[in-house]
Amino acid sequence: MALRGRGPSTSQRMDTRWTPPGGDHVKINVDGAVSAHQRAYGMGAVAQNSSGEVVAAMSCKGQGVVCGIAEACCLRKALQWARDLSFEKVIMESDCASLVTAMNSHLSYINSSLGTVLSDCKLLMASITNCHVKFIHRMGNLVAHELAR
C-alpha cells in the first residue's frame, strides 16, 4: 500500500484554515516534500499552543525512502519529536489524507515497509498521553509545508 492521496475522503472535513487547538493541547502540523528521483525527502513540523504561538519547530532531510512512505516517515519523526519534548496532549495534522486514514484505521499493514512505519507511529502515539491524527487541507498546513521544502 502506498500513501498517495492528498485530498480528503468524503468522511473527512475540508479544513482549509489552521485553527488553534483547544485547552492545553499542542497542535503539530507535519508535512513531507519528496524528491523521487533522488529518493530523498524533507520534513517540516511546527507545534503551536492554544494561543497560536509557536512553541517549537523543526525541519530535517532524509534519504533512501520511496515516495509512497515518505509522509509516514515524517509523521513518525514528528511523533518522536513530540514525545521527546514531553508533550502530553497532542493533535497531529497532516495534509496526506491516505496517511490520516491509515493512522485512524484498525487495519494492519505488517507485511510491507509502510506497515512497519505505521506500526511505529501507532506505538509512538500510544506513548503520548492523549494523541490523535487528523486531516488538514494543504492551505491550512503551509508552515509545515514550507519547512519541509
C-alpha positions as CSV (number, residue, x, y, z in Angstrom):
1,M,0.0,0.0,0.0
2,A,1.4,3.4,-0.9
3,L,0.2,6.7,0.5
4,R,-0.6,8.9,-2.4
5,G,-3.8,10.8,-1.9
6,R,-3.7,14.4,-0.8
7,G,-7.4,15.2,-0.9
8,P,-9.8,14.2,1.9
9,S,-12.2,11.3,1.7
10,T,-15.9,12.1,1.9
11,S,-15.8,11.3,5.7
12,Q,-13.0,13.9,6.3
13,R,-13.9,17.5,6.8
14,M,-12.4,20.1,4.5
15,D,-10.3,22.2,6.9
16,T,-8.7,24.8,4.8
17,R,-7.5,27.1,7.6
18,W,-5.4,26.4,10.6
19,T,-7.2,26.7,13.9
20,P,-5.6,26.6,17.3
21,P,-6.1,23.5,19.5
22,G,-8.4,23.8,22.5
23,G,-7.4,23.8,26.1
24,D,-3.9,22.7,26.9
25,H,-3.3,20.7,23.7
26,V,-0.5,21.3,21.4
27,K,-1.2,21.1,17.7
28,I,1.7,19.8,15.5
29,N,1.4,20.3,11.8
30,V,3.6,18.0,9.8
31,D,4.4,17.7,6.1
32,G,6.9,16.0,3.8
33,A,8.3,17.1,0.5
34,V,9.7,14.3,-1.8
35,S,12.3,14.3,-4.5
36,A,11.5,11.0,-6.1
37,H,14.4,10.9,-8.5
38,Q,16.9,11.4,-5.6
39,R,15.0,9.1,-3.2
40,A,15.2,12.0,-0.7
41,Y,12.7,13.9,1.3
42,G,12.4,16.9,3.5
43,M,10.3,17.0,6.7
44,G,8.8,20.0,8.4
45,A,6.8,20.3,11.7
46,V,5.5,23.2,13.7
47,A,4.0,22.9,17.2
48,Q,1.6,25.6,18.3
49,N,-0.4,26.1,21.6
50,S,-4.0,27.2,22.1
51,S,-3.0,30.9,21.6
52,G,-1.5,30.0,18.2
53,E,2.0,30.7,19.5
54,V,4.8,28.6,18.0
55,V,6.3,26.6,20.9
56,A,8.7,24.5,18.7
57,A,9.5,23.9,15.0
58,M,11.8,21.5,13.2
59,S,13.0,20.7,9.7
60,C,15.2,17.9,8.5
61,K,16.1,15.8,5.5
62,G,16.1,12.1,4.9
63,Q,17.2,9.7,2.2
64,G,16.5,6.2,1.0
65,V,12.7,6.3,1.2
66,V,10.4,5.7,-1.7
67,C,7.7,8.3,-2.4
68,G,4.8,6.3,-1.0
69,I,6.1,6.1,2.6
70,A,7.9,9.5,3.0
71,E,4.8,11.1,4.6
72,A,4.6,8.3,7.1
73,C,8.3,8.6,7.9
74,C,7.7,12.3,8.5
75,L,4.8,11.6,10.9
76,R,7.0,9.1,12.7
77,K,9.8,11.7,13.2
78,A,7.2,14.3,14.4
79,L,5.8,11.9,16.9
80,Q,9.3,11.0,18.2
81,W,9.9,14.8,18.5
82,A,6.6,15.4,20.4
83,R,7.4,12.5,22.8
84,D,11.0,13.9,23.3
85,L,9.6,17.3,24.1
86,S,7.2,15.7,26.7
87,F,4.1,17.0,25.0
88,E,1.2,15.1,26.7
89,K,-1.9,16.3,24.7
90,V,-1.2,16.4,21.0
91,I,-3.2,16.8,17.9
92,M,-1.1,15.9,14.8
93,E,-2.3,17.4,11.5
94,S,-1.3,16.2,8.0
95,D,-2.4,17.1,4.5
96,C,-1.9,13.5,3.4
97,A,-5.4,12.0,3.6
98,S,-4.4,8.4,3.0
99,L,-1.9,8.6,5.9
100,V,-4.6,10.1,8.2
101,T,-7.0,7.3,7.1
102,A,-4.4,4.6,7.7
103,M,-3.5,6.0,11.1
104,N,-7.1,6.1,12.2
105,S,-7.8,2.6,10.8
106,H,-7.6,-0.6,12.8
107,L,-6.3,-2.4,9.8
108,S,-2.8,-3.9,9.9
109,Y,-0.2,-3.4,7.2
110,I,2.5,-5.6,8.8
111,N,3.7,-7.2,5.5
112,S,5.0,-4.0,4.0
113,S,7.6,-1.3,4.6
114,L,4.7,1.1,5.1
115,G,3.2,-1.2,7.7
116,T,6.4,-1.1,9.7
117,V,6.4,2.7,9.7
118,L,2.6,2.9,10.5
119,S,3.2,0.4,13.4
120,D,6.0,2.6,14.8
121,C,3.7,5.7,14.5
122,K,0.9,3.9,16.4
123,L,3.3,2.8,19.2
124,L,4.6,6.4,19.5
125,M,1.1,7.7,19.7
126,A,0.3,5.3,22.5
127,S,3.4,6.6,24.4
128,I,1.8,10.1,24.4
129,T,-1.0,10.6,27.0
130,N,-3.5,12.0,24.5
131,C,-2.6,12.0,20.9
132,H,-4.6,11.7,17.6
133,V,-4.1,12.4,13.9
134,K,-6.4,14.4,11.7
135,F,-6.5,15.8,8.2
136,I,-6.0,19.4,7.2
137,H,-6.0,20.7,3.7
138,R,-2.7,21.9,2.3
139,M,-3.8,25.5,2.6
140,G,-4.0,25.0,6.4
141,N,-0.6,23.3,6.5
142,L,1.5,25.8,4.7
143,V,4.0,26.5,7.5
144,A,4.9,22.8,7.8
145,H,5.0,22.5,4.0
146,E,7.5,25.4,3.7
147,L,9.7,23.9,6.5
148,A,9.7,20.6,4.5
149,R,10.9,22.1,1.3
